[in-house]
Amino acid sequence: MNAAKGLANWHRVMDGGSKPGDLAAIIRKDAVFHSPVVHTPQTGCDLVVAYLSAAGQTLGNDSFSYVRELVDGENAMLEFQTQMDGIQVNGIDLIRFDEDGMIADFKVMVRPLKAVNKVWEMMAAQLEADKQP
């Protein structure tokens, strides 16, 4: 139930560029990621790190900013906005932390539909590029 500690760690990692090693240090081994474009939840630290790292590289450009933050117990909701190829993206990160402030569950929702399509296109390309040796 330590969302404050977890959020501090999340913002530190985001400010540091969302590096995979830094992300892995704040995510539970059994964490679950819910993508706005992938139907099935992605389970396990490695998959969650892959998705969040790719998101950091695609969404986390110079226009990215969190515009609202709500905290309730172990849960936090962070509203963000950014631009991708001239398309305005608005979304939320809904994060549940465990008692140690580690990320247990991470859900991303994005709007409008044009933004969802752009996120899907750019995330797919980034995830594929990250697989290359």
Secondary structure as GFF3:
##gff-version 3
##sequence-region A 1 133
A	DSSP	alpha_helix	3	15	.	.	.	ID=ss1
A	DSSP	alpha_helix	20	24	.	.	.	ID=ss2
A	DSSP	beta_strand	27	34	.	.	.	ID=ss3
A	DSSP	beta_strand	42	43	.	.	.	ID=ss4
A	DSSP	alpha_helix	45	58	.	.	.	ID=ss5
A	DSSP	beta_strand	65	72	.	.	.	ID=ss6
A	DSSP	beta_strand	75	84	.	.	.	ID=ss7
A	DSSP	beta_strand	87	97	.	.	.	ID=ss8
A	DSSP	beta_strand	103	111	.	.	.	ID=ss9
A	DSSP	alpha_helix	113	131	.	.	.	ID=ss10
###
